[in-house]
Amino acid sequence: MAAPKQLSRFWEWGKNIVCVGRNYADHVREMRGALPSEPVLFLKPSSAYAPEGSPILVPAYTGNLHHELELGVVLGGRARAVPEAAAMDYVAGYALCLDMTARDVQDECKRKGLPWTLAKGFTSSCPVSAFVPKERVPDPHDLRLWLKVNGQLRQEGHTASMIFSIPYLISYVSNIMALEEGDLILTGTPEGVGPVAEKDEIQAGIDGVVSMRFRVERAQG
């Protein structure tokens, strides 16, 4: 008999990683983009997960790997066409996440009008912290996120600044695709995204909730 799935290890069995782009106005401005009228979505494969203790791998095809710090929402059950008013009932908990991005590759994809998969979906492109049960986060829209590279503060933001709220995002996404237990929604990054290089150390945290640490290494083969 198969062992029950543990939400505390959602990265081992969760199917879908749904990412939201351009959900903080300050980040939209730093990327010289236009404020969205509806969420901008893209996907990562489950092989993108990198739990704490494993390295972030720099793909051989990029020369400009960027960190993007995000609050991740872990789903606690199947969600299909969920009303916004009921959306938080489907949340099991949270994780601090990174949307590692091959920025030079993304820029080229944008110029050619191509999807962002090469820039966003590579192995270890979704580092995640320990799972945080929903009960430990009374208000997910009142969290300070921060990220340091080699001890220097790079990103700092507050989830109150999201353009689209977590209930809105869950409802919006679930009206497009069914979400499953263990799925992850990345809710966008605040300003301050920037490059990392081989041997860099990334530290990140949610004040009073969770922190994590990763080393950056060059992918082999």
SULKABEL-V168859 format. One record per pair of residues at least 6 apart in sequence whose C-alpha atoms are under 7 Angstrom apart, sorted by the first residue. I is the first residue (numbers start at 1). J is the second residue. D is the distance in Angstrom with one decimal. If there is no record, write none. Layout:
BEGIN
i->I j->J d->D
i->I j->J d->D
END
This chain:
BEGIN
i->7 j->182 d->6.4
i->8 j->131 d->5.2
i->10 j->182 d->5.2
i->11 j->49 d->6.1
i->14 j->46 d->7.0
i->14 j->182 d->4.4
i->14 j->183 d->5.1
i->15 j->46 d->5.9
i->15 j->183 d->5.8
i->16 j->45 d->6.8
i->16 j->46 d->6.4
i->16 j->183 d->5.0
i->16 j->184 d->6.3
i->17 j->43 d->5.8
i->17 j->44 d->5.3
i->17 j->45 d->6.5
i->17 j->46 d->6.6
i->17 j->183 d->6.1
i->17 j->184 d->4.9
i->17 j->185 d->5.9
i->18 j->41 d->6.9
i->18 j->42 d->6.2
i->18 j->43 d->4.9
i->18 j->44 d->6.7
i->18 j->184 d->6.2
i->18 j->185 d->4.8
i->18 j->186 d->6.2
i->19 j->41 d->5.6
i->19 j->42 d->5.3
i->19 j->43 d->5.7
i->19 j->185 d->5.7
i->19 j->186 d->4.6
i->19 j->187 d->6.5
i->20 j->39 d->6.5
i->20 j->40 d->5.5
i->20 j->41 d->4.8
i->20 j->42 d->6.6
i->20 j->186 d->5.9
i->20 j->187 d->5.3
i->20 j->188 d->5.2
i->21 j->40 d->5.1
i->21 j->41 d->6.2
i->21 j->188 d->5.4
i->22 j->28 d->5.5
i->22 j->36 d->7.0
i->22 j->40 d->6.7
i->22 j->188 d->6.3
i->23 j->162 d->5.5
i->23 j->163 d->5.1
i->23 j->164 d->6.3
i->23 j->187 d->6.9
i->23 j->188 d->5.0
i->23 j->189 d->6.9
i->24 j->161 d->6.1
i->24 j->162 d->5.0
i->24 j->163 d->5.7
i->24 j->188 d->6.7
i->24 j->189 d->6.4
i->24 j->190 d->5.4
i->25 j->35 d->6.7
i->25 j->163 d->6.9
i->26 j->190 d->6.5
i->26 j->191 d->5.4
i->27 j->189 d->6.9
i->27 j->190 d->5.3
i->27 j->191 d->4.2
i->28 j->34 d->6.6
i->28 j->35 d->6.5
i->30 j->191 d->6.7
i->44 j->120 d->6.7
i->44 j->121 d->4.8
i->45 j->121 d->6.2
i->47 j->123 d->5.8
i->48 j->121 d->6.3
i->48 j->122 d->6.0
i->48 j->123 d->4.5
i->48 j->124 d->4.5
i->48 j->125 d->5.0
i->48 j->126 d->5.1
i->49 j->124 d->5.4
i->49 j->125 d->6.7
i->49 j->126 d->4.8
i->49 j->127 d->5.7
i->49 j->128 d->7.0
i->50 j->124 d->4.9
i->50 j->126 d->5.8
i->50 j->127 d->4.3
i->50 j->128 d->6.1
i->51 j->127 d->5.7
i->51 j->128 d->5.1
i->51 j->129 d->6.4
i->52 j->127 d->7.0
i->52 j->128 d->6.4
i->52 j->129 d->5.9
i->52 j->212 d->6.6
i->52 j->213 d->6.7
i->52 j->214 d->6.6
i->53 j->214 d->6.9
i->55 j->214 d->6.0
i->55 j->215 d->5.2
i->55 j->216 d->5.8
i->55 j->217 d->6.3
i->56 j->124 d->5.5
i->56 j->214 d->6.7
i->56 j->215 d->6.2
i->56 j->216 d->4.7
i->56 j->217 d->6.0
i->57 j->124 d->6.0
i->57 j->216 d->6.0
i->57 j->217 d->5.0
i->57 j->218 d->5.4
i->57 j->219 d->4.9
i->58 j->65 d->7.0
i->58 j->217 d->6.1
i->58 j->218 d->4.8
i->58 j->219 d->5.4
i->59 j->218 d->6.9
i->59 j->219 d->5.7
i->60 j->219 d->6.6
i->62 j->102 d->5.8
i->62 j->104 d->6.6
i->62 j->105 d->6.6
i->63 j->104 d->6.9
i->64 j->102 d->5.8
i->64 j->103 d->5.7
i->64 j->104 d->5.8
i->64 j->195 d->6.1
i->65 j->100 d->6.9
i->65 j->101 d->5.7
i->65 j->102 d->4.5
i->65 j->103 d->6.0
i->65 j->195 d->5.4
i->65 j->196 d->5.8
i->66 j->100 d->5.8
i->66 j->101 d->5.1
i->66 j->102 d->6.3
i->66 j->103 d->6.3
i->66 j->193 d->6.4
i->66 j->194 d->4.9
i->66 j->195 d->4.2
i->66 j->196 d->5.9
i->67 j->98 d->6.4
i->67 j->99 d->6.4
i->67 j->100 d->5.0
i->67 j->101 d->6.5
i->67 j->193 d->5.7
i->67 j->194 d->5.8
i->67 j->195 d->6.5
i->67 j->196 d->7.0
i->68 j->98 d->5.4
i->68 j->99 d->5.0
i->68 j->100 d->6.0
i->68 j->189 d->5.7
i->68 j->193 d->5.4
i->69 j->97 d->6.2
i->69 j->98 d->4.8
i->69 j->99 d->6.5
i->69 j->147 d->6.9
i->69 j->189 d->5.3
i->70 j->96 d->6.2
i->70 j->97 d->5.2
i->70 j->98 d->5.8
i->70 j->186 d->6.2
i->70 j->187 d->6.1
i->70 j->188 d->5.5
i->70 j->189 d->5.0
i->71 j->95 d->6.3
i->71 j->96 d->5.0
i->71 j->97 d->6.0
i->71 j->186 d->6.1
i->71 j->187 d->5.8
i->72 j->94 d->5.5
i->72 j->95 d->4.9
i->72 j->96 d->5.7
i->72 j->97 d->5.9
i->72 j->184 d->6.3
i->72 j->185 d->5.5
i->72 j->186 d->4.5
i->72 j->187 d->6.2
i->73 j->91 d->6.8
i->73 j->93 d->6.2
i->73 j->94 d->4.6
i->73 j->95 d->6.6
i->73 j->184 d->5.5
i->73 j->185 d->5.1
i->73 j->186 d->6.5
i->74 j->91 d->6.0
i->74 j->92 d->5.7
i->74 j->93 d->5.2
i->74 j->94 d->5.4
i->74 j->182 d->5.9
i->74 j->183 d->5.8
i->74 j->184 d->4.7
i->74 j->185 d->6.7
i->75 j->90 d->5.8
i->75 j->91 d->4.8
i->75 j->92 d->5.3
i->75 j->180 d->6.8
i->75 j->181 d->5.2
i->75 j->182 d->5.3
i->75 j->183 d->5.4
i->75 j->184 d->6.4
i->76 j->90 d->5.4
i->76 j->91 d->5.4
i->76 j->92 d->4.3
i->76 j->181 d->4.7
i->76 j->182 d->6.2
i->77 j->90 d->6.0
i->77 j->180 d->5.6
i->77 j->181 d->4.0
i->78 j->178 d->7.0
i->78 j->179 d->5.5
i->78 j->180 d->4.2
i->78 j->181 d->5.6
i->79 j->90 d->6.9
i->79 j->174 d->6.0
i->79 j->178 d->5.7
i->79 j->179 d->5.0
i->79 j->180 d->6.4
i->80 j->174 d->4.9
i->80 j->175 d->6.2
i->80 j->177 d->7.0
i->80 j->178 d->4.7
i->80 j->179 d->6.4
i->81 j->171 d->6.4
i->81 j->174 d->4.9
i->81 j->175 d->4.2
i->82 j->171 d->5.0
i->82 j->174 d->6.1
i->82 j->175 d->6.9
i->83 j->171 d->5.6
i->84 j->167 d->5.2
i->84 j->168 d->5.5
i->84 j->171 d->5.1
i->87 j->167 d->5.0
i->87 j->170 d->6.0
i->87 j->171 d->6.2
i->88 j->167 d->6.0
i->91 j->134 d->7.0
i->92 j->133 d->6.3
i->92 j->134 d->5.6
i->93 j->131 d->6.9
i->93 j->132 d->5.4
i->93 j->133 d->4.2
i->93 j->134 d->4.0
i->94 j->131 d->6.0
i->94 j->132 d->5.0
i->94 j->133 d->6.4
i->94 j->134 d->6.6
i->95 j->128 d->6.4
i->95 j->129 d->5.5
i->95 j->130 d->6.3
i->95 j->131 d->5.2
i->95 j->132 d->5.9
i->96 j->128 d->5.8
i->96 j->129 d->5.2
i->96 j->205 d->7.0
i->97 j->126 d->6.5
i->97 j->127 d->5.6
i->97 j->128 d->4.5
i->97 j->129 d->6.4
i->98 j->126 d->5.5
i->98 j->127 d->5.3
i->98 j->128 d->6.7
i->99 j->125 d->6.1
i->99 j->126 d->5.4
i->100 j->120 d->6.6
i->100 j->125 d->4.7
i->100 j->126 d->6.3
i->101 j->119 d->5.5
i->101 j->120 d->5.1
i->102 j->119 d->4.6
i->102 j->120 d->6.7
i->103 j->119 d->6.7
i->105 j->118 d->7.0
i->105 j->119 d->5.4
i->106 j->116 d->5.9
i->106 j->119 d->5.1
i->109 j->115 d->6.4
i->109 j->116 d->6.2
i->129 j->211 d->6.9
i->129 j->212 d->5.7
i->141 j->159 d->4.8
i->141 j->160 d->4.8
i->142 j->158 d->6.8
i->142 j->159 d->5.8
i->142 j->160 d->5.6
i->143 j->158 d->5.6
i->143 j->159 d->5.4
i->143 j->206 d->6.6
i->143 j->207 d->6.9
i->144 j->157 d->5.8
i->144 j->158 d->4.5
i->144 j->159 d->6.6
i->144 j->206 d->5.7
i->144 j->207 d->5.7
i->145 j->156 d->5.6
i->145 j->157 d->5.3
i->145 j->158 d->6.0
i->145 j->205 d->5.9
i->145 j->206 d->4.7
i->145 j->207 d->6.6
i->146 j->155 d->5.3
i->146 j->156 d->4.3
i->146 j->157 d->6.6
i->146 j->204 d->5.5
i->146 j->205 d->5.5
i->146 j->206 d->6.6
i->147 j->153 d->6.0
i->147 j->154 d->5.7
i->147 j->155 d->5.0
i->147 j->156 d->6.5
i->147 j->203 d->5.7
i->147 j->204 d->4.1
i->147 j->205 d->6.6
i->148 j->154 d->5.3
i->148 j->155 d->7.0
i->148 j->202 d->5.8
i->148 j->203 d->5.1
i->148 j->204 d->6.1
i->149 j->200 d->6.7
i->149 j->201 d->5.7
i->149 j->202 d->4.7
i->149 j->203 d->6.4
i->150 j->200 d->6.1
i->150 j->201 d->5.2
i->150 j->202 d->6.4
i->154 j->192 d->5.7
i->155 j->191 d->6.4
i->155 j->192 d->4.7
i->155 j->193 d->6.6
i->157 j->190 d->5.4
i->197 j->216 d->6.6
i->198 j->216 d->5.1
i->198 j->217 d->4.9
i->198 j->218 d->5.9
i->199 j->215 d->6.3
i->199 j->216 d->5.2
i->199 j->217 d->5.9
i->200 j->215 d->5.9
i->200 j->216 d->5.4
i->201 j->214 d->5.8
i->201 j->215 d->4.6
i->201 j->216 d->6.4
i->202 j->213 d->5.6
i->202 j->214 d->5.1
i->202 j->215 d->6.3
i->203 j->212 d->5.8
i->203 j->213 d->4.4
i->203 j->214 d->6.6
i->204 j->211 d->5.6
i->204 j->212 d->5.5
i->204 j->213 d->6.5
i->205 j->211 d->3.9
i->205 j->212 d->6.2
END
